[in-house]
Amino acid sequence: MIDNRIEKEVEEKLNGLSLKETLAWLAGLFDGEGCVHIDCYQQHYQFGTVIAQSDYLGARIVFEWLKNRYGGGIFIHTSGVLRWDLRSNKAVVFLKDIEPYTILKRRHIKVALRFQSISPGSGHKLSIPARLEKEGLSRTLKILNGNYGVPRQRSKQPLTKEDKKVLKRAEELCKGW
């Protein structure tokens, strides 16, 4: 009974917003709970976005709403956190929609969109310059996310000179967008 009331209330609120209000709300959710990531498996890059929430009931309703509009999948992480996961070109559509309204994650989004624009399809061999640019953008995103080369953990180590150069390059890269 409580689930149906909450579900109905959330659905009504989400559907009652204008497009601009909806995108601004999604951008706020993403700024607070979202992440853009680039993973590399055996020299194959995979780009995606994640929004995670520990409030299972409210998140499930919102994530179903997002899944119906953008696609992706909803998963329960081993830690019990609910995740909405979106990859590749579907993630590009979502990120382009919310990017004008983001504040905290705008640089992350711009780096990720540049990354995906280099070779939008899978299964294509990258040229050496394209591969090097993708590697640089992947590293830039890891630094922006606070992950300095330590998989799935936040590093307590300060940024190196090289990391600072990468961040400065990211700032310059994002200025023109």
VENRACOR-V700115 format. One record per pair of residues at least 12 apart in sequence whose C-alpha atoms are under 7 Angstrom apart, sorted by the first residue. I is the first residue (numbers start at 0). J is the second residue. Records with the same first field share a line. If there is no record, write none. Layout:
I: J / J
//
This chain:
6: 60
22: 96 / 97
23: 97 / 100
25: 97
26: 97 / 100 / 101
27: 101
29: 50
30: 101 / 102 / 103 / 104
32: 50 / 51 / 52
33: 49 / 50 / 51
34: 48 / 49 / 50
35: 47 / 48 / 49 / 107 / 108
36: 48
37: 137
46: 86 / 87
47: 85 / 86 / 87 / 90
48: 84 / 85 / 86 / 90
49: 82 / 83 / 84 / 85
50: 82 / 83 / 84
51: 80 / 81 / 82 / 83
52: 80 / 81 / 82
53: 80 / 81
55: 81
62: 83
69: 89 / 93
70: 85 / 89
71: 83 / 84 / 85 / 86
72: 84 / 85
91: 112
94: 108
106: 173
107: 140 / 143
109: 173
110: 136 / 140
114: 133 / 136
117: 129
139: 165 / 166 / 169
//
